[in-house]
Amino acid sequence: MNKKNLNKLVFAGSAFAGGIILFQSLRKKSGKRVWVYEDNDMRNSVTVDREESVNADYDDAEIGLTQLDSAFRSEWQANGFPQTHRKIAELENGK
């Protein structure tokens, strides 16, 4: 091998090795970084379970419910879940 080809081979090998090392270090760092939005779920919020429902002024059924209870109530209504114990008993008895 002449000296030019040897220099090209050494340069290409060192560039390739440097690329691998750089890739591995970036991969390790990116695995540790996780973006999390704090408290974007209502169930994790402390204040939502204490504040009165925002619809209490407009809907009599919402009076006395917290915002979390209001969200659950809306979900139950959307899914057709029975709202009272009487309705649950009627469904269980087949009436």
PLY file of the C-alpha trace (Angstrom):
ply
format ascii 1.0
element vertex 95
property float x
property float y
property float z
element edge 94
property int vertex1
property int vertex2
end_header
0.00 0.00 0.00
1.26 3.41 -0.75
1.26 6.23 1.79
-1.74 8.11 0.25
-4.06 5.10 0.48
-2.89 4.37 4.02
-3.63 7.98 5.07
-7.13 7.78 3.50
-7.77 4.48 5.25
-6.64 5.80 8.63
-8.67 9.00 8.20
-11.82 7.09 7.12
-11.42 4.63 10.01
-10.99 7.37 12.59
-13.96 9.32 11.18
-16.09 6.17 11.29
-15.02 5.40 14.88
-15.71 9.00 15.91
-19.16 8.81 14.33
-19.97 5.64 16.25
-18.83 7.17 19.55
-20.84 10.33 18.86
-23.93 8.29 17.95
-23.70 6.20 21.12
-23.29 9.22 23.38
-26.29 10.96 21.77
-28.35 7.81 22.11
-27.56 7.55 25.82
-28.46 11.19 26.42
-31.70 11.04 24.44
-32.87 8.04 26.45
-32.76 10.08 29.65
-34.73 13.03 28.32
-38.45 12.59 28.66
-40.89 15.44 28.12
-43.71 15.37 30.63
-46.42 17.94 30.94
-47.02 18.33 34.63
-50.55 17.73 35.83
-52.39 17.58 32.51
-54.73 14.87 33.76
-57.58 16.04 35.98
-57.22 13.00 38.22
-53.72 14.15 39.26
-54.81 17.64 40.24
-55.48 18.47 43.85
-57.37 21.70 43.21
-59.84 20.12 40.78
-61.08 17.80 43.50
-61.81 20.74 45.82
-63.30 23.42 43.57
-66.99 23.43 42.76
-68.11 22.43 39.30
-68.12 25.26 36.79
-71.57 24.17 35.59
-73.21 24.37 39.03
-74.73 27.76 38.17
-76.48 26.35 35.09
-77.26 22.71 35.94
-79.05 21.74 39.16
-77.57 18.23 39.01
-74.07 19.73 39.24
-74.70 21.55 42.53
-72.40 20.16 45.21
-70.14 18.35 42.74
-66.45 19.07 42.40
-64.89 19.59 38.99
-63.56 16.03 39.07
-66.99 14.62 39.93
-68.49 16.74 37.16
-66.02 15.29 34.66
-66.87 11.75 35.77
-70.60 12.53 35.57
-70.18 13.84 32.02
-68.28 10.70 31.08
-70.95 8.46 32.60
-73.71 10.31 30.76
-71.83 10.04 27.48
-71.43 6.28 27.95
-75.01 5.74 29.14
-74.06 4.70 32.68
-77.05 4.75 35.05
-77.07 7.81 37.31
-78.98 6.53 40.34
-79.11 3.42 42.48
-82.75 2.99 41.50
-81.79 2.82 37.80
-79.05 0.29 38.55
-81.51 -1.88 40.50
-84.05 -1.67 37.68
-81.43 -2.76 35.16
-80.33 -5.65 37.37
-83.92 -6.85 37.90
-84.70 -6.55 34.20
-87.49 -4.00 34.46
0 1
1 2
2 3
3 4
4 5
5 6
6 7
7 8
8 9
9 10
10 11
11 12
12 13
13 14
14 15
15 16
16 17
17 18
18 19
19 20
20 21
21 22
22 23
23 24
24 25
25 26
26 27
27 28
28 29
29 30
30 31
31 32
32 33
33 34
34 35
35 36
36 37
37 38
38 39
39 40
40 41
41 42
42 43
43 44
44 45
45 46
46 47
47 48
48 49
49 50
50 51
51 52
52 53
53 54
54 55
55 56
56 57
57 58
58 59
59 60
60 61
61 62
62 63
63 64
64 65
65 66
66 67
67 68
68 69
69 70
70 71
71 72
72 73
73 74
74 75
75 76
76 77
77 78
78 79
79 80
80 81
81 82
82 83
83 84
84 85
85 86
86 87
87 88
88 89
89 90
90 91
91 92
92 93
93 94
